Amino acid sequence: VNVCAPSEVVAPQAFSLSRFMAPPDARQRRTLAVGLIGPGRVGSALLRQLRTAQPRLAREAGLQLKLCGVADSRRMWLDHDDPELNTRSHGAQTWRPGDLDAFAAHVQRAGERHALLVDCSASDAVAAHYPRWLAAGVHVVTPNKLAASGPLERWHAIRQACAGGARYRYEATVCAGLPVVQTLRDLLDTGDELHSVHGMFSGTLAWLCNRHDGQQPFSALVREAHALGYTEPDPREDLSGLDVARKLVILAREAGWPLSLEQVEVESLVPPGLAGLPVEEFMQRLDQLDAPMAAKLAEAHTRGGVLRHVAKLDHHGRASVRLQVLPAAHAFAHSRLTDNVVQFTTRRYCDNPLQVQGPGAGPEVTAAGVFADLLRIAESLGVQA
Ligand SMILES: NC(=O)c1ccc[n+]([C@@H]2O[C@H](COP(=O)([O-])OP(=O)(O)OC[C@H]3O[C@@H](n4cnc5c(N)ncnc54)[C@H](OP(=O)(O)O)[C@@H]3O)[C@@H](O)[C@H]2O)c1
């Protein structure tokens, strides 16, 4: 792997809350105008976290986070909204039809010097706006994987758009709130060389592999995970391995390797005959997964190992996502519940890889990952005159 950190995307910033915690000098107040796109599970959790943290950040760090707007797929709310509309609705702010460019322009005007958009959607249409927003100087933070793992052409356009100084951060796209992208960036920025990445990037598949011990059919476990809300509404999004492949692409690109999603060898757990069915029919025919999964488990037992869903990027830049039999003593064999695990093997961490492990999904931890990205950008901003 040709390892050069794409430092144009985000300049390295040593982040420390203690810098925020320094007593604010009146001349050092920073104001950041924030617009949130996608007030769903993660977006709503972020709004709650921002509201709770605001007084502390203002008091202890001199940082004013000014929420100027919220947009979903159909409509948007803007502060300082149209006085005419406000008069008609007795002074209340109102929702109006969505228009993302008008939304971005509003947040930018409100921010004067510093404006930031948080994209908490899973929409490619929203990601398509990033190059334009960044080129206009608006920072972008997101847990949405579609830009960072999408077409290379757009990825390059985003990197170029950052040349003007706007920041694009996406820590929560890989393992939610766990410090995975930042850890890789720090390794590379300090002169280390990436040799390989091994990981379990899907909490859902980790849980399924942990529980799949032959006591009950695999389909029963998928149904249980579905009922617990561990899977996507359509479990094929997890079982296909595509979401995991996207995370691998994001890390590869972070290491300077121009990997595309199509280049990742992905072993789907969904039989081809079930791939195109409506979700209800797929759920009815889930038992078709049982025989192949039982065979894989039997093979693992014969070899004295365990079955794990592993993503791998090797030192030639080859990427794969598949079920693998691992020795019972392997670190991935001991993960808990829906844990994600990532191992970076590098020139410095060569005998024993650097490992990041913990819960890698859920609205609260994902929102916290987004919030931390936002704070890193805020920390790097100039002082407001
Ligand atoms: N949930 C997790 O644990 C987790 C973990 C890691 C990463 N993520 C990522 O975080 C993001 C949000 O996940 P979530 O679970 O919060 O999803 P969600 O609950 O489905 O919320 C998605 C939000 O995006 C909005 N949206 C969709 N299309 C839009 C568009 N074209 N323009 C503006 N807004 C649009 C939706 O608005 P409507 O209601 O109008 O459709 C909704 O508010 C996704 O990219 C996901 O992959 C989630």
The ligand as a MOL file (V3000), in Angstrom:
LIG
                    3D

  0  0  0     0  0            999 V3000
M  V30 BEGIN CTAB
M  V30 COUNTS 48 52 0 0 0
M  V30 BEGIN ATOM
M  V30 1 N -27.9890 4.2320 13.6090 0
M  V30 2 C -26.7250 3.8380 13.8280 0
M  V30 3 O -26.4060 3.1290 14.7910 0
M  V30 4 C -25.6310 4.2880 12.8910 0
M  V30 5 C -24.2820 3.8870 13.1340 0
M  V30 6 C -23.2620 4.3530 12.2850 0
M  V30 7 C -23.5990 5.1710 11.2140 0
M  V30 8 N -24.9030 5.4950 10.9830 0 CHG=1
M  V30 9 C -25.2170 6.3550 9.8490 0
M  V30 10 O -25.8300 7.5380 10.3280 0
M  V30 11 C -26.7650 8.0260 9.3720 0
M  V30 12 C -28.1250 8.2200 10.0300 0
M  V30 13 O -28.5960 6.9710 10.5130 0
M  V30 14 P -29.9920 6.9010 11.3230 0
M  V30 15 O -30.0150 5.5640 11.9290 0
M  V30 16 O -30.1540 8.1190 12.1800 0 CHG=-1
M  V30 17 O -31.0530 6.9880 10.0940 0
M  V30 18 P -32.5800 7.4220 10.1610 0
M  V30 19 O -33.1210 7.3050 11.5360 0
M  V30 20 O -33.2400 6.6920 9.0410 0
M  V30 21 O -32.5680 8.9820 9.8090 0
M  V30 22 C -32.2440 9.4680 8.5420 0
M  V30 23 C -32.6000 10.9360 8.4730 0
M  V30 24 O -32.1290 11.4240 7.2130 0
M  V30 25 C -33.1910 12.1770 6.6080 0
M  V30 26 N -33.0430 12.1860 5.1440 0
M  V30 27 C -33.1380 11.1290 4.3100 0
M  V30 28 N -32.9760 11.5570 3.0210 0
M  V30 29 C -32.7580 12.8960 3.0930 0
M  V30 30 C -32.5410 13.8930 2.1130 0
M  V30 31 N -32.4930 13.5970 0.8040 0
M  V30 32 N -32.3830 15.1780 2.5240 0
M  V30 33 C -32.4390 15.4930 3.8380 0
M  V30 34 N -32.6450 14.5790 4.8170 0
M  V30 35 C -32.8060 13.3000 4.4430 0
M  V30 36 C -34.4540 11.4790 7.0550 0
M  V30 37 O -35.5510 12.3350 6.8850 0
M  V30 38 P -37.0540 11.7380 6.6130 0
M  V30 39 O -37.5500 11.3430 7.9580 0
M  V30 40 O -37.7840 12.8980 6.0150 0
M  V30 41 O -36.8840 10.5930 5.6570 0
M  V30 42 C -34.1030 11.2260 8.5340 0
M  V30 43 O -34.3080 12.4010 9.2860 0
M  V30 44 C -26.7530 7.0050 8.2310 0
M  V30 45 O -25.8780 7.4350 7.2090 0
M  V30 46 C -26.2180 5.7420 8.8900 0
M  V30 47 O -25.5680 4.8710 7.9760 0
M  V30 48 C -25.9110 5.0990 11.7920 0
M  V30 END ATOM
M  V30 BEGIN BOND
M  V30 1 1 1 2
M  V30 2 2 2 3
M  V30 3 1 2 4
M  V30 4 1 4 5
M  V30 5 2 4 48
M  V30 6 2 5 6
M  V30 7 1 6 7
M  V30 8 2 7 8
M  V30 9 1 8 9
M  V30 10 1 8 48
M  V30 11 1 9 10
M  V30 12 1 9 46
M  V30 13 1 10 11
M  V30 14 1 11 12
M  V30 15 1 11 44
M  V30 16 1 12 13
M  V30 17 1 13 14
M  V30 18 2 14 15
M  V30 19 1 14 16
M  V30 20 1 14 17
M  V30 21 1 17 18
M  V30 22 2 18 19
M  V30 23 1 18 20
M  V30 24 1 18 21
M  V30 25 1 21 22
M  V30 26 1 22 23
M  V30 27 1 23 24
M  V30 28 1 23 42
M  V30 29 1 24 25
M  V30 30 1 25 26
M  V30 31 1 25 36
M  V30 32 1 26 27
M  V30 33 1 26 35
M  V30 34 2 27 28
M  V30 35 1 28 29
M  V30 36 1 29 30
M  V30 37 2 29 35
M  V30 38 1 30 31
M  V30 39 2 30 32
M  V30 40 1 32 33
M  V30 41 2 33 34
M  V30 42 1 34 35
M  V30 43 1 36 37
M  V30 44 1 36 42
M  V30 45 1 37 38
M  V30 46 2 38 39
M  V30 47 1 38 40
M  V30 48 1 38 41
M  V30 49 1 42 43
M  V30 50 1 44 45
M  V30 51 1 44 46
M  V30 52 1 46 47
M  V30 END BOND
M  V30 END CTAB
M  END
